[in-house]
Amino acid sequence: MLLGVMWAVCTPLSGQMTEEEKRRLFLQVREDIRPVPKASPSATPRPRPKPAATPKPTPRSTPKPRPTATPEPPEPEEPPTPRPTSTPKPAATPKGGDDFISIPDGPVTTEKRGEDETPERQNETPAPTSTPRPTPTPKPAKTSTKPVPEAPIVVEKSGKQEERGYEPPPKQAFGGLFKRWRYLTPGVRKAIDQARVKRGRWKYIIIHNSGTRQGNARVFDVYHRRVRKMQNGLAYHFVIGNGNSSGNGEIEIGSRWTRQINGGHVASDYLNDIAIGICLVGDLNRDKPTAAQLAALEELTTYLRSRVGRVQGKPAIVKGHKEINPRPTDCPGDRFPLSWLRQKFRS
């Protein structure tokens, strides 16, 4: 049909056609043109380019159509100028399975795309799925082998107290009148008052028995120095006689009180430093203490509690030796009235 049209255009009859008819005929022929691929190897569709090994994702945009070579139609001797209204509109960007044809310079090629494929998807390589990286386990901080300087450590002897000054002697007035002491003589009270007693030093008053039916402070001092090898001699601060080797209910003062040093009457250095020791002469596992001894003990203990002052608002605690000693002992004896002692000095 194309050859027939061309022949009709080129024949002498063309002289009989008007220019308007020639243009219309040419446009009609041009609209009916269907590109036919050549049989030569050059007409074979070009192979699609292989995607790059690691392509970079491109933004989704409408790509320009790939130019394909198509043959130019033969021009007439006088190329007609087509009307704007009859000029065919350029093919829109194909979507889906439409045929895409372009007629630029060069050989004609026809390319068919799949129904679900767009030009953008053809050139797009699917982005690799990003696999979340495992969170690295934090390494433990390196420990420095250099020694860290520590604060100085001060080691103090058990029972050592801060300097708080000295406790003043107790007032002699009692209820507006001077208390009358039977066993606590003025000489004994004066010796007790003259000692330089530190505030808060003495927290306990502990009662003992000598374990012998007779004795006094001087005899016990010699025994403790020579036999017990005590450098400071008499282990107690006070001794109360039973009438054998000393007066019944007589109060004797040892050098440990006048010098205000620790005692040696319990098996604990800490307790020896904060506890006053009072010894009753006698074997109180066999004999009861005399009434004079108990009366003297009550006066002496009462006065000492007033003399040493209070510790944290409380007076010194009065205990029997076996009630506080860390080692088992029967002192101050099975026949000593501990219940009487607790009743007299509850607080």
C-alpha positions in Angstrom: 0.0 0.0 0.0 2.9 2.3 0.8 4.3 1.7 -2.7 0.9 2.4 -4.2 0.6 5.7 -2.3 4.1 6.7 -3.3 3.5 5.9 -6.9 0.3 7.9 -6.8 2.2 10.8 -5.4 5.0 10.6 -7.9 2.8 10.1 -11.0 1.8 12.9 -13.3 -1.6 12.8 -11.6 0.1 14.7 -8.8 0.0 17.7 -11.0 -3.7 17.5 -11.0 -4.0 17.4 -7.1 -4.0 20.5 -5.1 -1.5 21.1 -2.4 -4.1 20.6 0.2 -4.9 17.1 -1.1 -1.3 16.2 -1.2 -0.8 17.2 2.4 -3.8 15.3 3.6 -2.7 12.2 1.6 0.7 12.4 3.1 -0.5 12.7 6.6 -2.8 9.7 6.1 0.1 7.6 4.8 2.2 8.7 7.6 -0.4 7.7 10.2 -0.7 4.2 8.6 3.1 3.6 8.7 4.0 0.6 10.9 7.7 0.1 11.3 8.9 -3.2 10.0 12.2 -4.6 11.4 14.9 -5.2 8.9 16.1 -8.7 8.2 19.7 -7.7 8.6 21.5 -8.4 11.9 21.5 -4.7 12.7 17.7 -4.9 13.1 18.0 -7.4 16.0 16.9 -5.8 19.2 19.8 -4.7 21.4 20.4 -6.8 24.4 19.4 -5.2 27.7 22.3 -4.0 29.7 23.1 -6.1 32.7 22.7 -4.4 36.0 25.8 -3.2 37.8 27.2 -5.5 40.5 26.4 -3.0 43.2 24.1 -0.3 41.8 23.2 2.7 43.8 19.5 3.2 44.3 18.2 5.9 42.1 15.2 8.2 43.0 11.9 7.2 41.6 11.3 9.4 38.7 9.9 9.0 35.2 12.9 8.2 33.0 13.2 9.6 29.5 12.3 7.1 26.8 15.3 5.4 25.2 15.9 6.6 21.7 15.5 4.0 19.1 16.6 4.3 15.5 13.8 4.5 13.0 14.0 5.2 9.3 13.0 8.6 8.1 10.0 8.6 5.8 10.7 9.6 2.2 10.1 13.3 1.8 8.1 14.5 -1.2 9.6 16.9 -3.7 7.8 19.7 -1.8 7.6 18.8 1.8 4.1 19.7 3.1 3.7 21.6 6.3 1.2 19.7 8.4 -1.6 21.5 10.2 -1.2 21.8 14.0 -4.7 20.2 14.5 -3.9 17.1 12.5 -0.4 16.6 13.9 -0.4 13.3 16.0 0.4 13.8 19.6 3.6 12.3 20.9 3.1 9.0 22.7 2.7 9.4 26.4 5.1 7.7 28.8 4.0 4.1 28.8 2.6 2.5 31.9 1.7 -1.1 32.1 1.8 -3.2 28.9 1.5 -0.4 26.2 3.8 -0.5 23.1 6.3 2.2 23.2 7.3 3.6 19.7 9.6 6.5 18.9 10.7 7.6 15.4 14.0 9.4 15.8 16.9 9.2 13.2 18.2 5.7 12.7 16.8 2.2 12.2 13.4 1.4 13.6 13.2 -0.8 16.6 10.2 -2.0 18.6 10.4 -2.9 22.3 7.7 -4.7 24.2 7.6 -4.5 28.0 5.8 -6.7 30.4 2.5 -5.8 32.0 3.9 -5.3 35.5 7.1 -3.6 34.4 7.8 0.1 34.1 10.8 1.7 32.6 11.9 2.7 36.1 11.7 -0.8 37.4 13.6 -2.2 34.4 16.6 -0.1 35.2 16.3 -0.5 38.9 18.0 -3.1 40.9 16.2 -4.1 44.1 18.0 -2.6 47.1 19.5 -5.3 49.3 17.7 -5.9 52.5 19.7 -4.3 55.3 20.5 -6.8 58.0 20.7 -5.2 61.5 24.2 -5.4 62.8 24.5 -7.1 66.1 25.1 -4.7 69.0 28.7 -5.1 70.1 29.2 -6.2 73.6 31.0 -3.5 75.6 34.3 -4.7 76.9 34.9 -4.4 80.6 36.9 -1.4 81.6 40.5 -2.2 82.2 41.4 -2.2 85.8 44.4 -0.2 86.7 47.1 -2.2 88.4 48.4 0.9 90.1 47.7 1.0 93.8 45.1 3.6 94.8 46.2 5.7 97.6 44.0 5.2 100.6 43.2 7.3 103.5 45.5 6.8 106.5 44.2 4.3 109.0 44.5 5.2 112.6 44.6 2.2 115.0 43.6 3.0 118.5 43.5 0.9 121.6 40.1 -0.4 122.5 38.3 1.8 125.0 40.3 4.9 124.2 38.1 8.0 124.5 38.4 11.5 123.1 39.6 14.2 125.4 36.5 15.6 127.0 38.0 17.2 130.1 37.6 16.0 133.6 34.6 15.2 135.7 34.2 17.5 138.8 33.7 15.9 142.3 30.1 15.4 143.3 28.4 17.8 145.7 28.2 16.7 149.3 24.7 18.1 149.8 21.9 15.6 149.7 18.3 16.9 150.0 19.6 20.1 151.5 21.5 18.3 154.2 24.9 16.6 154.2 24.6 12.9 153.7 26.0 10.8 156.5 28.3 8.0 155.3 29.0 5.2 157.6 31.7 3.3 155.7 32.7 5.9 153.2 35.0 8.0 155.4 36.1 11.5 154.6 39.6 10.3 153.8 38.2 7.8 151.3 35.9 10.4 149.7 38.8 12.8 149.5 41.0 10.3 147.8 38.2 9.4 145.4 37.6 13.1 144.6 41.3 14.0 144.1 41.7 11.5 141.2 41.6 13.2 137.8 38.6 11.4 136.3 38.1 11.9 132.6 34.6 12.5 131.3 32.9 9.3 129.9 35.9 7.1 130.8 34.3 4.7 133.2 31.2 2.9 131.9 31.0 -0.2 134.2 31.4 -1.0 137.9 32.2 -4.8 138.3 31.9 -6.7 141.6 34.4 -9.5 142.5 35.3 -11.8 145.5 38.9 -12.6 146.4 38.2 -16.4 146.8 40.1 -16.4 150.1 38.6 -16.1 153.6 41.0 -13.3 154.5 43.2 -10.7 152.9 43.5 -7.0 152.2 44.7 -4.6 149.5 48.4 -4.9 150.4 48.4 -8.7 150.4 46.6 -8.9 147.1 49.0 -6.3 145.6 52.0 -8.5 146.4 50.3 -11.6 145.1 49.4 -10.0 141.8 52.9 -8.6 141.3 54.9 -11.7 142.2 52.6 -14.5 141.2 50.4 -13.1 138.5 53.3 -10.9 137.2 51.2 -7.8 136.9 53.4 -4.8 136.5 50.8 -2.4 138.1 50.2 -4.7 141.1 46.7 -4.9 142.6 44.3 -5.7 139.8 41.3 -4.0 141.5 40.6 -0.3 142.1 38.9 -0.9 145.5 38.9 -3.6 148.2 36.2 -4.1 150.9 37.4 -6.2 153.9 35.4 -8.8 155.8 37.1 -8.3 159.3 40.0 -10.7 158.6 43.3 -8.9 157.9 41.2 -5.7 157.5 38.1 -4.1 159.1 34.7 -5.4 158.4 33.3 -3.2 155.7 36.6 -1.2 155.4 37.1 0.4 152.0 40.7 0.4 150.7 41.7 2.4 147.6 44.2 0.9 145.1 46.8 2.7 143.0 44.9 2.0 139.8 42.2 4.4 140.9 44.5 7.2 142.2 46.6 6.9 138.9 43.4 6.5 136.8 44.8 3.5 134.9 43.1 0.4 133.5 42.3 -2.5 135.8 43.3 -6.2 135.5 40.2 -7.8 136.9 38.4 -9.1 133.8 39.7 -11.2 130.8 39.2 -8.3 128.3 41.6 -5.4 127.7 38.7 -3.3 126.5 36.6 -3.9 129.6 39.6 -3.4 131.9 40.0 0.1 130.4 36.4 1.2 130.9 35.3 -0.8 134.1 36.1 -0.1 137.7 36.8 -3.3 139.8 35.6 -3.7 143.4 36.7 -6.8 145.3 35.0 -8.2 148.4 37.4 -10.2 150.6 36.0 -13.7 151.2 35.3 -17.0 149.5 31.7 -16.3 148.5 31.1 -19.7 147.1 31.1 -21.0 150.7 30.3 -17.9 152.7 27.9 -15.1 152.3 29.3 -11.5 152.3 28.9 -9.7 155.7 26.2 -7.1 156.1 28.9 -4.5 156.6 30.4 -5.5 153.3 27.1 -5.1 151.5 26.4 -1.8 153.2 29.9 -0.5 152.3 29.5 -1.8 148.7 26.2 0.1 148.4 27.8 3.4 149.6 30.9 3.1 147.5 29.1 2.1 144.3 26.6 5.0 144.7 29.4 7.5 145.3 31.4 6.2 142.3 28.5 6.5 140.0 28.1 10.1 140.9 31.9 10.7 140.7 32.5 9.3 137.2 29.4 11.1 135.7 27.0 9.8 133.1 27.8 8.3 129.7 25.2 9.1 127.0 22.8 10.3 129.7 23.1 7.0 131.8 25.1 6.3 135.0 27.7 3.6 135.1 26.3 0.0 134.8 26.8 -2.3 137.8 27.4 -6.0 137.1 28.7 -9.1 138.8 32.0 -10.5 137.3 30.3 -13.6 135.8 27.6 -11.4 134.2 30.1 -9.6 131.9 33.3 -11.7 131.8 33.9 -13.2 128.3 35.3 -16.4 129.9 33.2 -18.7 132.2 33.7 -17.8 135.9 31.8 -18.2 139.2 33.0 -14.8 140.6 31.7 -13.1 142.7 30.6 -16.4 144.1 27.4 -18.5 144.2 26.4 -17.0 147.6 26.7 -13.4 146.5 23.2 -11.8 146.2 23.2 -10.8 142.5 19.4 -10.1 142.7 20.0 -7.6 145.5 22.7 -5.9 143.4 20.4 -5.6 140.4 17.6 -4.2 142.5 19.8 -1.6 144.1 21.3 -0.4 140.8 18.7 -0.9 138.1 19.4 2.4 136.4 
